[in-house]
Amino acid sequence: MKITSVNTNGIRSAARKGFFDWVQREAPDIVCVQETKAQIHQLGDAIFCPEGYHCRYHDAERPGYSGVAIYSRHEPDAIIEGLDWPEFDAEGRYLEFRYGRLSVVSLYMPSGSSSELRQQIKFKVMDRLMPILREYRNNGREYIICGDWNIAHKEIDLRNWRGNQKNSGFLPEERAWLTELFDEVGWVDAFRVLNQEPDQYTWWSNRGQAWAKNVGWRIDYHIITPGLKDRLKSAAIYKDERFSDHAPLTLTYDMKVSDFRG
């Protein structure tokens, strides 16, 4: 099973740059999208529900902001929009497809880079999300939580780590939160199971020559329950084309949806 996660920074913009042509060529089983920046009534063109996929969008109430989506070749048994958490759900940040005992989630964590207020909101989301992730870890289901988590975990995960230690996305509190998630709660950073190399980034600032010089951050993840760790086969960051300021992150798993049904 091939699963892709990508922050499109506007699904309509990504479409104009050839994103959906790439989806049809690569044919992932599941595509988890973040930051669609559109309302469903603006996505009436058939291109926004790729042929052969079951599609669902979870929009933000605010036009042109946030939003997540999932495209799946496999019809889900259930779809969950949001976490019954009004402030979070109003921003369109969580969408889950369930296939038997397997859940695949598209998650878009808030950024705190725009203001101190947004950073405080990000901390509140982190505080409230951790108990949910603890419960998921122990509820008997397997999870693949794909998305833009807006945190680079370790120094290896961004080029200019020394100069970013006081910046949102690499604050000590944020990094410690991910360490707790991995080392204490037991979730797995799937990409790092397969690839421990430096310079593996998924986001680049539009300022300067960040893309050309590969001055990036790894803030997009597949974060999985440990029961799926041995099913990991390959990981790839796609950079041959540029659909947004993020690159698609694709992991291949040695499993089928049918493994989790029945």
C-alpha atoms as a printed R data frame, in Angstrom:
    type eleno elety resid chain resno       x      y       z
1   ATOM     1    CA   MET     A     1   0.000  0.000   0.000
2   ATOM     2    CA   LYS     A     2   1.378  3.357  -1.069
3   ATOM     3    CA   ILE     A     3   0.304  6.402   0.960
4   ATOM     4    CA   THR     A     4   1.192 10.008   0.162
5   ATOM     5    CA   SER     A     5   0.972 13.043   2.417
6   ATOM     6    CA   VAL     A     6   1.233 16.560   0.995
7   ATOM     7    CA   ASN     A     7   0.503 20.103   2.085
8   ATOM     8    CA   THR     A     8  -0.664 21.732  -1.144
9   ATOM     9    CA   ASN     A     9  -0.784 25.337   0.163
10  ATOM    10    CA   GLY     A    10  -3.981 25.675  -1.840
11  ATOM    11    CA   ILE     A    11  -5.426 22.707  -3.701
12  ATOM    12    CA   ARG     A    12  -6.510 24.876  -6.647
13  ATOM    13    CA   SER     A    13  -3.015 26.306  -6.980
14  ATOM    14    CA   ALA     A    14  -1.501 22.809  -6.824
15  ATOM    15    CA   ALA     A    15  -3.938 21.641  -9.504
16  ATOM    16    CA   ARG     A    16  -2.719 24.374 -11.850
17  ATOM    17    CA   LYS     A    17   0.840 23.170 -11.252
18  ATOM    18    CA   GLY     A    18   0.050 19.595 -12.290
19  ATOM    19    CA   PHE     A    19  -0.570 17.950  -8.914
20  ATOM    20    CA   PHE     A    20  -3.472 15.806 -10.073
21  ATOM    21    CA   ASP     A    21  -1.585 14.653 -13.161
22  ATOM    22    CA   TRP     A    22   1.138 13.484 -10.775
23  ATOM    23    CA   VAL     A    23  -1.409 11.674  -8.600
24  ATOM    24    CA   GLN     A    24  -2.688  9.734 -11.601
25  ATOM    25    CA   ARG     A    25   0.855  8.843 -12.704
26  ATOM    26    CA   GLU     A    26   2.035  7.768  -9.251
27  ATOM    27    CA   ALA     A    27  -1.277  6.138  -8.306
28  ATOM    28    CA   PRO     A    28  -0.946  6.092  -4.510
29  ATOM    29    CA   ASP     A    29  -3.560  4.016  -2.748
30  ATOM    30    CA   ILE     A    30  -4.290  6.915  -0.410
31  ATOM    31    CA   VAL     A    31  -3.466 10.625  -0.613
32  ATOM    32    CA   CYS     A    32  -3.697 12.766   2.519
33  ATOM    33    CA   VAL     A    33  -3.858 16.481   1.724
34  ATOM    34    CA   GLN     A    34  -3.430 19.448   4.044
35  ATOM    35    CA   GLU     A    35  -4.046 23.161   3.566
36  ATOM    36    CA   THR     A    36  -6.591 22.895   0.775
37  ATOM    37    CA   LYS     A    37  -7.550 26.579   1.260
38  ATOM    38    CA   ALA     A    38 -10.922 26.081  -0.440
39  ATOM    39    CA   GLN     A    39 -14.574 25.473   0.304
40  ATOM    40    CA   ILE     A    40 -16.246 22.430  -1.180
41  ATOM    41    CA   HIS     A    41 -18.478 24.579  -3.422
42  ATOM    42    CA   GLN     A    42 -15.304 25.898  -5.070
43  ATOM    43    CA   LEU     A    43 -14.167 22.376  -5.994
44  ATOM    44    CA   GLY     A    44 -16.913 21.310  -8.375
45  ATOM    45    CA   ASP     A    45 -14.508 20.501 -11.205
46  ATOM    46    CA   ALA     A    46 -14.007 16.745 -11.552
47  ATOM    47    CA   ILE     A    47 -10.247 17.207 -11.237
48  ATOM    48    CA   PHE     A    48 -10.644 17.700  -7.480
49  ATOM    49    CA   CYS     A    49 -11.946 14.151  -7.059
50  ATOM    50    CA   PRO     A    50  -9.415 12.116  -9.044
51  ATOM    51    CA   GLU     A    51 -10.784  9.271 -11.111
52  ATOM    52    CA   GLY     A    52 -10.658  5.997  -9.239
53  ATOM    53    CA   TYR     A    53 -10.642  7.581  -5.782
54  ATOM    54    CA   HIS     A    54 -13.145  8.059  -2.976
55  ATOM    55    CA   CYS     A    55 -12.740 11.718  -1.979
56  ATOM    56    CA   ARG     A    56 -13.655 13.695   1.099
57  ATOM    57    CA   TYR     A    57 -12.818 17.278   2.041
58  ATOM    58    CA   HIS     A    58 -13.057 18.786   5.513
59  ATOM    59    CA   ASP     A    59 -12.997 22.543   5.069
60  ATOM    60    CA   ALA     A    60 -12.235 25.355   7.439
61  ATOM    61    CA   GLU     A    61 -15.115 27.707   8.176
62  ATOM    62    CA   ARG     A    62 -12.894 30.631   7.231
63  ATOM    63    CA   PRO     A    63 -12.674 30.908   3.420
64  ATOM    64    CA   GLY     A    64  -9.259 30.370   1.855
65  ATOM    65    CA   TYR     A    65  -7.772 28.880   5.017
66  ATOM    66    CA   SER     A    66  -6.499 25.505   6.229
67  ATOM    67    CA   GLY     A    67  -8.632 22.472   5.293
68  ATOM    68    CA   VAL     A    68  -7.740 18.796   4.801
69  ATOM    69    CA   ALA     A    69  -8.749 16.039   2.401
70  ATOM    70    CA   ILE     A    70  -8.247 12.342   1.712
71  ATOM    71    CA   TYR     A    71  -8.416 10.527  -1.630
72  ATOM    72    CA   SER     A    72  -8.559  6.745  -1.355
73  ATOM    73    CA   ARG     A    73  -8.737  3.923  -3.878
74  ATOM    74    CA   HIS     A    74 -10.388  1.864  -1.146
75  ATOM    75    CA   GLU     A    75 -13.866  2.753   0.056
76  ATOM    76    CA   PRO     A    76 -13.643  3.476   3.791
77  ATOM    77    CA   ASP     A    77 -15.917  1.770   6.294
78  ATOM    78    CA   ALA     A    78 -16.323  5.058   8.122
79  ATOM    79    CA   ILE     A    79 -15.230  8.687   7.796
80  ATOM    80    CA   ILE     A    80 -14.616 10.946  10.775
81  ATOM    81    CA   GLU     A    81 -14.404 14.703  10.319
82  ATOM    82    CA   GLY     A    82 -12.863 16.561  13.220
83  ATOM    83    CA   LEU     A    83 -12.390 15.619  16.855
84  ATOM    84    CA   ASP     A    84 -15.591 17.053  18.396
85  ATOM    85    CA   TRP     A    85 -13.443 20.006  19.404
86  ATOM    86    CA   PRO     A    86 -15.150 23.135  18.053
87  ATOM    87    CA   GLU     A    87 -12.194 25.543  17.875
88  ATOM    88    CA   PHE     A    88  -9.982 22.959  16.186
89  ATOM    89    CA   ASP     A    89 -12.650 21.545  13.905
90  ATOM    90    CA   ALA     A    90 -13.668 25.010  12.695
91  ATOM    91    CA   GLU     A    91 -10.217 25.251  11.108
92  ATOM    92    CA   GLY     A    92 -10.596 21.959   9.176
93  ATOM    93    CA   ARG     A    93  -7.559 20.145  10.562
94  ATOM    94    CA   TYR     A    94  -8.515 16.466  11.061
95  ATOM    95    CA   LEU     A    95  -9.995 13.864   8.713
96  ATOM    96    CA   GLU     A    96  -9.934 10.098   9.311
97  ATOM    97    CA   PHE     A    97 -10.757  7.183   7.003
98  ATOM    98    CA   ARG     A    98 -11.337  3.838   8.717
99  ATOM    99    CA   TYR     A    99 -10.768  0.450   7.120
100 ATOM   100    CA   GLY     A   100 -11.563 -2.240   9.653
101 ATOM   101    CA   ARG     A   101  -8.941 -1.881  12.406
102 ATOM   102    CA   LEU     A   102  -6.835  0.568  10.362
103 ATOM   103    CA   SER     A   103  -7.221  4.340  10.487
104 ATOM   104    CA   VAL     A   104  -5.552  6.726   8.052
105 ATOM   105    CA   VAL     A   105  -5.645 10.362   9.134
106 ATOM   106    CA   SER     A   106  -4.888 13.645   7.377
107 ATOM   107    CA   LEU     A   107  -3.794 16.077  10.092
108 ATOM   108    CA   TYR     A   108  -2.805 19.720   9.779
109 ATOM   109    CA   MET     A   109  -1.268 21.046  12.959
110 ATOM   110    CA   PRO     A   110  -1.370 24.819  13.500
111 ATOM   111    CA   SER     A   111   1.643 26.983  12.828
112 ATOM   112    CA   GLY     A   112   2.744 29.534  15.367
113 ATOM   113    CA   SER     A   113   4.975 31.519  13.074
114 ATOM   114    CA   SER     A   114   2.539 34.336  12.261
115 ATOM   115    CA   SER     A   115   2.072 35.690  15.784
116 ATOM   116    CA   GLU     A   116   2.500 35.000  19.481
117 ATOM   117    CA   LEU     A   117  -1.263 34.430  19.704
118 ATOM   118    CA   ARG     A   118  -1.080 31.660  17.110
119 ATOM   119    CA   GLN     A   119   1.877 30.129  18.937
120 ATOM   120    CA   GLN     A   120  -0.155 29.996  22.127
121 ATOM   121    CA   ILE     A   121  -3.009 28.387  20.203
122 ATOM   122    CA   LYS     A   122  -0.519 25.839  18.853
123 ATOM   123    CA   PHE     A   123   0.626 25.015  22.401
124 ATOM   124    CA   LYS     A   124  -3.007 24.562  23.478
125 ATOM   125    CA   VAL     A   125  -3.606 22.208  20.563
126 ATOM   126    CA   MET     A   126  -0.511 20.216  21.501
127 ATOM   127    CA   ASP     A   127  -1.672 19.973  25.127
128 ATOM   128    CA   ARG     A   128  -5.114 18.785  24.155
129 ATOM   129    CA   LEU     A   129  -3.976 16.465  21.364
130 ATOM   130    CA   MET     A   130  -1.490 14.480  23.451
131 ATOM   131    CA   PRO     A   131  -4.158 12.679  25.565
132 ATOM   132    CA   ILE     A   132  -6.035 11.847  22.371
133 ATOM   133    CA   LEU     A   133  -2.891 10.348  20.835
134 ATOM   134    CA   ARG     A   134  -2.256  8.400  24.038
135 ATOM   135    CA   GLU     A   135  -5.753  6.955  23.818
136 ATOM   136    CA   TYR     A   136  -5.299  6.084  20.137
137 ATOM   137    CA   ARG     A   137  -2.035  4.343  20.954
138 ATOM   138    CA   ASN     A   138  -3.844  1.979  23.311
139 ATOM   139    CA   ASN     A   139  -7.290  1.486  21.765
140 ATOM   140    CA   GLY     A   140  -6.426 -1.600  19.712
141 ATOM   141    CA   ARG     A   141  -6.483  0.139  16.311
142 ATOM   142    CA   GLU     A   142  -3.566  0.757  13.973
143 ATOM   143    CA   TYR     A   143  -3.049  4.362  12.854
144 ATOM   144    CA   ILE     A   144  -1.184  6.176  10.116
145 ATOM   145    CA   ILE     A   145  -1.377  9.891  10.888
146 ATOM   146    CA   CYS     A   146  -0.147 11.733   7.831
147 ATOM   147    CA   GLY     A   147   0.331 15.420   7.727
148 ATOM   148    CA   ASP     A   148   2.030 18.701   8.282
149 ATOM   149    CA   TRP     A   149   2.853 18.662  11.991
150 ATOM   150    CA   ASN     A   150   4.655 22.016  11.775
151 ATOM   151    CA   ILE     A   151   7.491 20.813  14.035
152 ATOM   152    CA   ALA     A   152  10.999 19.741  13.076
153 ATOM   153    CA   HIS     A   153  11.994 17.186  15.677
154 ATOM   154    CA   LYS     A   154  15.788 17.098  15.731
155 ATOM   155    CA   GLU     A   155  18.744 19.087  14.480
156 ATOM   156    CA   ILE     A   156  19.027 16.748  11.499
157 ATOM   157    CA   ASP     A   157  15.526 17.776  10.459
158 ATOM   158    CA   LEU     A   158  16.334 21.328   9.353
159 ATOM   159    CA   ARG     A   159  19.335 22.936   7.741
160 ATOM   160    CA   ASN     A   160  19.695 26.065   9.882
161 ATOM   161    CA   TRP     A   161  18.895 24.559  13.256
162 ATOM   162    CA   ARG     A   162  21.214 26.847  15.220
163 ATOM   163    CA   GLY     A   163  19.447 29.974  14.033
164 ATOM   164    CA   ASN     A   164  15.940 28.580  14.542
165 ATOM   165    CA   GLN     A   165  16.008 27.472  18.174
166 ATOM   166    CA   LYS     A   166  13.800 30.408  19.186
167 ATOM   167    CA   ASN     A   167  11.483 30.151  16.187
168 ATOM   168    CA   SER     A   168   8.120 28.415  15.945
169 ATOM   169    CA   GLY     A   169   8.520 24.902  14.592
170 ATOM   170    CA   PHE     A   170  11.792 24.257  16.402
171 ATOM   171    CA   LEU     A   171  11.101 25.559  19.897
172 ATOM   172    CA   PRO     A   172  12.334 23.355  22.760
173 ATOM   173    CA   GLU     A   173   8.764 22.810  23.970
174 ATOM   174    CA   GLU     A   174   7.637 21.648  20.531
175 ATOM   175    CA   ARG     A   175  10.550 19.287  20.087
176 ATOM   176    CA   ALA     A   176  10.057 17.872  23.595
177 ATOM   177    CA   TRP     A   177   6.407 17.238  22.745
178 ATOM   178    CA   LEU     A   178   7.403 15.080  19.770
179 ATOM   179    CA   THR     A   179  10.030 13.310  21.866
180 ATOM   180    CA   GLU     A   180   7.331 12.460  24.397
181 ATOM   181    CA   LEU     A   181   5.070 11.215  21.615
182 ATOM   182    CA   PHE     A   182   7.773  8.924  20.225
183 ATOM   183    CA   ASP     A   183   9.827  7.863  23.234
184 ATOM   184    CA   GLU     A   184   7.194  7.751  25.985
185 ATOM   185    CA   VAL     A   185   3.853  7.202  24.271
186 ATOM   186    CA   GLY     A   186   5.372  4.875  21.680
187 ATOM   187    CA   TRP     A   187   4.363  6.329  18.318
188 ATOM   188    CA   VAL     A   188   6.822  5.876  15.438
189 ATOM   189    CA   ASP     A   189   8.309  8.416  13.011
190 ATOM   190    CA   ALA     A   190   7.959  6.134   9.994
191 ATOM   191    CA   PHE     A   191  10.284  8.048   7.671
192 ATOM   192    CA   ARG     A   192  13.190  7.856  10.119
193 ATOM   193    CA   VAL     A   193  12.778  4.079  10.443
194 ATOM   194    CA   LEU     A   194  13.735  3.875   6.773
195 ATOM   195    CA   ASN     A   195  15.966  6.899   6.255
196 ATOM   196    CA   GLN     A   196  18.381  8.381   8.808
197 ATOM   197    CA   GLU     A   197  20.198 10.623   6.331
198 ATOM   198    CA   PRO     A   198  20.540 14.416   6.717
199 ATOM   199    CA   ASP     A   199  19.116 16.952   4.236
200 ATOM   200    CA   GLN     A   200  15.786 15.145   3.994
201 ATOM   201    CA   TYR     A   201  13.360 18.047   3.942
202 ATOM   202    CA   THR     A   202   9.701 18.480   3.019
203 ATOM   203    CA   TRP     A   203   9.242 22.276   3.295
204 ATOM   204    CA   TRP     A   204  11.232 25.240   2.057
205 ATOM   205    CA   SER     A   205  10.623 28.922   2.656
206 ATOM   206    CA   ASN     A   206   9.720 30.963  -0.404
207 ATOM   207    CA   ARG     A   207  12.270 33.539   0.700
208 ATOM   208    CA   GLY     A   208  15.681 33.746  -0.892
209 ATOM   209    CA   GLN     A   209  17.070 30.613  -2.501
210 ATOM   210    CA   ALA     A   210  15.841 28.128   0.104
211 ATOM   211    CA   TRP     A   211  14.539 25.624  -2.460
212 ATOM   212    CA   ALA     A   212  17.528 25.904  -4.783
213 ATOM   213    CA   LYS     A   213  19.982 25.541  -1.912
214 ATOM   214    CA   ASN     A   214  17.901 22.891  -0.091
215 ATOM   215    CA   VAL     A   215  17.667 25.033   3.043
216 ATOM   216    CA   GLY     A   216  14.612 23.201   4.313
217 ATOM   217    CA   TRP     A   217  12.708 21.675   7.194
218 ATOM   218    CA   ARG     A   218  11.259 18.195   7.685
219 ATOM   219    CA   ILE     A   219   7.858 18.997   9.166
220 ATOM   220    CA   ASP     A   220   5.671 16.527   7.225
221 ATOM   221    CA   TYR     A   221   5.346 13.043   8.696
222 ATOM   222    CA   HIS     A   222   3.764  9.639   8.666
223 ATOM   223    CA   ILE     A   223   3.425  8.984  12.393
224 ATOM   224    CA   ILE     A   224   2.312  5.413  12.975
225 ATOM   225    CA   THR     A   225   1.439  2.948  15.710
226 ATOM   226    CA   PRO     A   226   4.276  0.482  16.393
227 ATOM   227    CA   GLY     A   227   2.280 -2.453  15.065
228 ATOM   228    CA   LEU     A   228   2.878 -1.098  11.563
229 ATOM   229    CA   LYS     A   229   6.614 -0.550  11.918
230 ATOM   230    CA   ASP     A   230   7.595 -3.917  10.454
231 ATOM   231    CA   ARG     A   231   5.363 -3.288   7.437
232 ATOM   232    CA   LEU     A   232   7.390 -0.275   6.242
233 ATOM   233    CA   LYS     A   233   9.061 -0.852   2.876
234 ATOM   234    CA   SER     A   234  10.184  2.445   1.337
235 ATOM   235    CA   ALA     A   235  10.029  6.212   1.712
236 ATOM   236    CA   ALA     A   236  10.423  8.987  -0.839
237 ATOM   237    CA   ILE     A   237  10.241 12.781  -0.923
238 ATOM   238    CA   TYR     A   238   9.212 13.909  -4.412
239 ATOM   239    CA   LYS     A   239  11.090 16.976  -5.657
240 ATOM   240    CA   ASP     A   240  11.140 16.613  -9.447
241 ATOM   241    CA   GLU     A   241   8.163 18.965  -9.685
242 ATOM   242    CA   ARG     A   242   7.023 21.668  -7.290
243 ATOM   243    CA   PHE     A   243   3.324 21.797  -6.460
244 ATOM   244    CA   SER     A   244   3.657 23.984  -3.344
245 ATOM   245    CA   ASP     A   245   6.211 25.011  -0.736
246 ATOM   246    CA   HIS     A   246   5.976 21.417   0.565
247 ATOM   247    CA   ALA     A   247   7.014 18.224  -1.217
248 ATOM   248    CA   PRO     A   248   4.867 15.074  -1.313
249 ATOM   249    CA   LEU     A   249   6.036 12.450   1.179
250 ATOM   250    CA   THR     A   250   5.217  8.888   0.113
251 ATOM   251    CA   LEU     A   251   5.684  5.740   2.159
252 ATOM   252    CA   THR     A   252   5.020  2.218   0.974
253 ATOM   253    CA   TYR     A   253   3.722 -0.378   3.423
254 ATOM   254    CA   ASP     A   254   3.726 -4.151   3.039
255 ATOM   255    CA   MET     A   255   0.022 -4.576   3.671
256 ATOM   256    CA   LYS     A   256  -3.465 -4.453   2.172
257 ATOM   257    CA   VAL     A   257  -6.684 -2.943   3.427
258 ATOM   258    CA   SER     A   258  -8.108 -6.462   3.590
259 ATOM   259    CA   ASP     A   259  -5.514 -7.305   6.255
260 ATOM   260    CA   PHE     A   260  -7.477 -5.137   8.700
261 ATOM   261    CA   ARG     A   261 -11.008 -6.099   7.798
262 ATOM   262    CA   GLY     A   262 -12.962 -9.070   9.025
